[in-house]
Amino acid sequence: MTKDSRIPATLAGKVKRTAWWGVAAAATALPQFAMAQDAPVYNNGDIAWMLVSTAFVLLMSIPGLALFYGGMARAKNVLSTMMQIFSIFCLISVLWVVYGYSMAFSNGGAFFGGLSKTLLSGVVYDANGFFVATATFSKGVLIPEMLFAFFQLTFAAITVALIAGGYAERMKFSAVLIFSVLWFTFSYIPLAHMVWWWPGPDAYTSPEVVADLNATAGYLWQMGALDFAGGTVVHINAGIAGLVAALFLGKRTGYGKVPMAPHNLTMTMLGASLLWFGWFGFNAGSNLEANGYAVLAFGNTLIATAVAAITWMAAEWILRGRPSLLGILSGAVAGLVAITPACGFVGIGGALVIGVVASIVCFFAVAYVKNMLGYDDALDAFGIHAVGGIVGAILTGVFVNPALGGAGYVVDGWVGPTFGYDSGQILIQVKAVLVAVVWSAVVTSVILAALKYTIGLRVSPEVESTGLDLSEHGESASHN
């Protein structure tokens, strides 16, 4: 029995060519629908699952991330933090429909798509009045492209919002909005295209067409990077941007001298729980179909998170003398981040190892490295998302190995497909991580430098002392 085509492919059937859950190139992979009079045939279970998954990922941002970050902020900045998350989600949602989806998921070059799908042109209805279909990872299996576009919208929005953890409590709201637009355009969109854009499984009809089709895919897809649900595009990308933002802005006034404890860990607990809940849509939904691979991604997301939470709790207990709620919640999020690129590729054993390793590495990054190096990553966007994403991305190349319980990946250019493994995949994963790190760091630095010397990045000392809630938004979270 042949496995379904959930796992990315190899270049020309010789060099490993793997992508994220990637993106079927919509109607371009299925030219028969442009001429046929019959409507595309969908599996209603797949459509229902993807609708639910889209709503789940929306829940991760609002209210999940808003509560998680808001609870960790100081009382005088909780509303500004939540305002940033909510407004970024709305802003990026609009930009995604206007040009983001087109530039990420249409033919163009290796780094950017084109503008042929601006305002979702050609994404809703085809020439016959039917809903436009896009491929999944199984040959002949379709979902409406509009559904895929909205699912991807939620990924774009939460990625930009995650960066707020790095600049929290000291960045002008006007600068936040302009930065979000520019970073979305020049960092998120190109990385999404590099990792997720490919012609789709139905286009690969024979070995003769593989090379030409591969040449139309995104840069990291051509390289063979494995990323099931966004370890590079989402977590490394946002985490690195958070670190760069923290460095550009400098430390919060009084950082390291006055207490800056989270003002409401009850909110943070609720936010973390909603993130975990929504992450099942993030990871298992990235399979694009309701089948066994979605179940695998779901199970790995559950178990890696649980073991990462327990591992962080144990590390904190041993090294600091007592376990904390913030610690176990941080461990859970580290596990969620690390399993994201691996969730549909590795077995349960691999998920357990990834959860443990990521939790330990992230714990040391947050508890020791940050203090040692002196940067003020206020809500640990870098320490959790970048570090956890890097660990998960690299270990994906290890535990995708069928000998270690993994699913393997396509090794025949999607013609079959046929599955296999080679240890060289680990080096491919490292290269993909480096591309994501460098791209995000450079783009973020250029944008922040431009804003710093034009409108300015940081609020005044008086505003920071009063708090951004009252100073920038004229409201307070509580009135005692």
N, C-alpha and C positions, 0 to 999 in steps of 0.2 A: 504494500500500500504506500502511495506517495504522500509525503507531508504536504500541507497546503503552503502556499507561497507567502507566508508571512515574513520570511527571513530574507534580507537583501542579497543581492547577487554578486557575481564575479565578473571582472573585466575580461571580455572576450573568452570566457570560460577557462582562463588560466590564472589570472591574477585576481585575488579576492576583491570583489566589488560589492560592498555592502552599504546600505543606506539605513536611514532611520526607518520609521514606518512609512516614511516617504510619501509620496503623493502621487498618485496616479495622474498621468498627464491628461486627465479628463478626456474630452472627446477626441483629442489628437491621437490617443491610443486606441480609439474605437471608431474609426472612420465610417463603419457601416451604418452608424446611426444618423449620419448626415444625409443619407440617401433613403434609409428605410422608412416605411410608413407606419410600422408597428412601434408602439411605445416600448422603451427599455423595460426589462423585467427586473424587479427588485425583490429582495427578500425582506418582508415586513419586519422580521425579527431584527435584522441588521439595522434597518432604519430606526426602529424603536430604541435599540441599544445606543445608537449614535446620538439620537435626540437627548436621551437621558444623560449620556456622557458629557455632552455639550453643557447641559444645565449643571452637572456636577462640577465641571471646571470653572464655570462662572461662580459657583458657590465658593470655590477656593479663594477667589479674589474678594468678592463682596458677599457675605461679611467675613469670610475666613481670615484672609491675610490682614484685613483692616483691624479685626479684633486681636489677632496675634501680635502685630506690630504696635497697635494702640495700647495694649496692656503693658507692653515693655517700655513704652515711653514714660516720661515724667508727667505728672498730672496737668501741668501747664501747657503741655504739647500734645495731649492725646487727640484732641479734635483736629489739629492741623495734620497729624499723621494719618488719621482716618480720611480726612478730606483729600489728601494727596492720593491715597489708594483709590478712592471712589472716582475722583475726577480723572485720574490717569486711565482707569478702565473705560470710562465713557469716551474720553478723547481718542484713545487708540482704537476703540470700536468703530468710530466714525472714519478715522484715517484708513483702517483696514478695508472698509468697503470702498472708499474713494480710490485708493491706489495701492494699498499694502498687499492685498491678496494677489493682485495682478503682478506686481513686481516680485513677489515671492514664488508664485505658482503659475508661471507661464513661460513659454519659450523665450530665450534671450541669450545670455552668455553663461559662463560658468559661475558668475558671482551675482548677477541680477537678472530677473526676468524682464518682461516688457510691459507695455501699458495696454495690451489688447483686451484685458478684462477690467479696465477702469470702470468703477461704479458697478462692478459685477456684470459687465456687458458680456453676453453669451454664456453666462453661468446659470441663469435661471431657466429660460426656455430655449429649445432648439428651433430650427427652421420649420418643423412640423407642429410646433406648439406643445411638444412634450417637455417634461423636465429634463434638463441636461444631465447625462450620466457621467460618472467618473469611476475608474477602476479602483479596486482595493488591492489585496495582495494575492488573490486567487484568480486564475484566468477565468474570465467570463462572469465574475461576481462584481456587481455594480452597486453604487449608492448615488443619490442625487448630488451633483457637485455643489449645489447651494448648501447642502448639509455639511459637506466637508469644509466649505469656506467658513461657515459659522463656527464649526468646531475649532478650526485653526485661529479664528478671531480671539477666542478665549485664551489660547496659548500666548498670542502676541501681547494681549493686555496684561496678563499676570506677569510676564517677563519684565516688562517695563516697570511695573509696580514694585517688583522685588527690589529694585535698586534703591528704593526709598530707605531701606534698612541701613544703607551706608551713609546717607546724607541727613538722616533724621535730626530734627530739633534745631537746625541752624541754616537751612537753605531757603532763600526767598521763594515764595509760591510762584511768582511770575517766572523765575528762573527754572523752577521745577517743570512748569508746563512747556516752556520753549525747549529745554533740554530733552524732555520726553519725546517731543515731535522729531527732533533731529536725531536722537539716538535710535528711535524706532526705525527711521528711514535709512540710516547709514550703518547700523550695527545689527539690529534684529532682522530686518528684511534680507540683507545679503547672506547672513549665516543660515537663515531658514531656507533660502534658495540653494545654497551650497550643499546642505545636508539632505534636504527633503525632495528636491525636484528631480524627477526621472520620468522616462516615457511610459511607465506602467507595464504590468506583466503581459498584457495582451499584445503589445507591440512586438514582443520578442517571439517571432514566428519561426526563425531558423537561425543557425549559427552565422549565416552570411550577413545578417542585419545587425548583429550584436555591436560591432565596433562603431558603426555609424550612429546607432541609437545611444550608445554610451557617451558619445561625444557631445550630445545635446543635454546631458544631465549636469547637475550642480557639481562644483569642484570637489567637495568632500565625498559626495556620492561616487564620483569617479575614482577617488582615492581608495574607496572601500570601507569608509568609516561606519561602524555599527552604532546606531543610536535609536533605540526603539521608541522613546517618548520624549526626548529633548534634553539629555544631559549636557550637550554642547550648546545648542541654540538657546536654551532657556537658562539653565543653572550656571554654567561656567560663564556664559555671556553676561548675565546679570550680576553675578557675584564679583567678577573682575571690575565691572563698571562701578559697583558699590565701593570697592576698595579705592579705585582711582578718585571717585567723588570725595571719599573721606579724606584722602591725602590733599586734594585741591582745596577743600574747605578748611582743613585744619581741625584741631580738637575743639570740642565744645568748651565753653568757658568754665573753668573749674574742674575739667576732666582730670581724674586722678587725685583731686584734692578735696572735693566735696562729694557726698553720696549721690549717686545717680541710679538708684535702684528702680526697678519697674514699679509703676504706681498701682497696677491692678493685675495680679497674676491669675485671678479668676477669669478675666477677659482673655488672657493669653492661653489659658487652658481650653476655653471654649473655641478660640480661634484655631489652635493646633488640632483639636478634634475635628473641626470642620474641614481643615486642610487634609487630614488623613482620609476623611470620608470622600471629599471631592477628588482626591488623588486616584481613586479607583477609576473614575472617568478619565482622568489624565493619562493613566498608564494602560489600563485594559481597553479604554476607548481608542487608544492609538492603534489598536489592531484593525480597526475599521470594520470588523465583522464580529458577530456573536458566535464564536466557536471555541475550540479547545485552546487556541493560543490566547484568547481573551481571558480564559479561566487561568491559564498559567501566569499571565501578567497580573491578574487579580490576586492570586495566591502569593506570588512573590512580593507584591506590594504590601500585603498583610504581614507576612512573616519577617521580611527584612526590617520593616519598621518596628515591629515588636522587639526583635532581638537588639536592634540599635538603641532603643529606649532603655532596655534593661542594662545594656553594656555601659552606656553613659552614666546611669545611676550607680552602677557598681564602681566605675572608675572614680566618680566624684566621692563616693562613700569611703573608698580606700585611701584616696589621696588628700581629701579635704575633711574627712571625719564625719560627714553627714550627707545624706542624699537630699536633693532639692526638687521641688516641682518644676522650676525653670530648667533644671538639668535634664530631667527625664523627657520633658517636652522638646528640648533642643536635640536630644538624642533621637527622638522619633522623627523630627524633621530631617535630620542628617540621614537617617535611613531611607526616608522617602526620596530625598534628592539622589542618593547614591544608587538606588535600585532603578531609577527612572530610565537610564539608557540600557539597562540590562534586563528589564522585567520580562520581556517576551523571548529572550534568548537563552537564559540560564535556567537550570533546575533549582529545586527548592534548596538543596545543599549549597549551591552557589549563592543563592540569595542570603542564606544565613551567614556565610563568610563575608559577603559584601557588607551586610548590615553591621557586623562586628567591627570589621576593619575601618569602615567609614566613620563609625561612632567614635572609635578611639582616636583616629587622626583628627577629626573635627573637634573633639574635646580638647586636645592639646593645642590646636590652632586658636580656639576661643579662650581657653583658660590660661594659657601660658605664652604662646607666640605673640598674641596681640599686645599683651602687657610688656613683653620683652622688647618688641619693636616700636611700641608707643603710638601706633595709629589708632584712631577713634572710629572704628567700624561700629557705630552706635547699636545697631540691632543685629549685628553679625551676618550681614548679607554675604560678605566674603568668607568668613570662617565656616559657615554652614553650606552655602550654595556653591561657591566656587570650589572650595576644598572638597566637599562631598561629591560634587559633580565630576571633578578630576579623578577621584578615587574610583567612583562607579564606572566612568568611561573606560579607564584602563583595565579594571578587573572584568569588564564585559568581554574583552579580548581573551581573557584567561578562561572564564567559566562558560563561554559559549561552546567550548569543546565538548562534543558528545561523550568523550571518555570521562568527563567530569560531571555528567548529567545534563549538559547543555543541549540545545536544539540544533546546533550547527548553522551553517548559512549556505546560500545558493552558490554553487561553484561551476555552473554551466551557462552563465549569462542569461538565466531565466528561461531558457528554451524548454527545459523539462518541466519544472526545475529539478536539479539534483543537488543534494546537500553534502557538505563536507567541512573540513577544518584544517587550518595550518597555523602553527605557532607564530608565523609572521604577522598574524592579525593583531598581536599585542603592539608591535611597532606601529602599525597603521593607526591604532587607537591613540598612541602617544602623539603621533604627528597631528591627528585631528584636534587633540587637546591643545597643542601648541598653536595651531592656526586660530582656534577660538580665543585663546588667551591674548595673543598678539593683536588680533583684529579688534577685539573689544577694548583692549587697553589703549590702542592708538586712536580709535574713533572717539572714545570717551574723553581722552586727553585733549584732542583738538576741539571738540565741542565745548568742554568746560573752560578751556583757555580763551576761546572766543567770547563766551558769555562773561567770564571774569573781567575782561577788559572792555566790555561794552555796557551791559546792564548791571553787572555785578552778580555775584553768587550768594554771598552770605548776608544775613540780616545784621542790623547794627547791634552793638553790645546791649543797648537799652531794650531793644525788641527781644533779644535772646533772654535777657534777665527777666523781663515781664512774662515771657512765654509767647509762643506763636499763636496760640488759640485766641487770646485777646488782641494781640498786636496786629496780626494779619487777617483775622477773621471776625473779630469783634464779638466773640462768644466764649462761653466757658462750659466745661463738661458738667459742672455742679455748681449750685448756688446754695451755700450754707448760711 
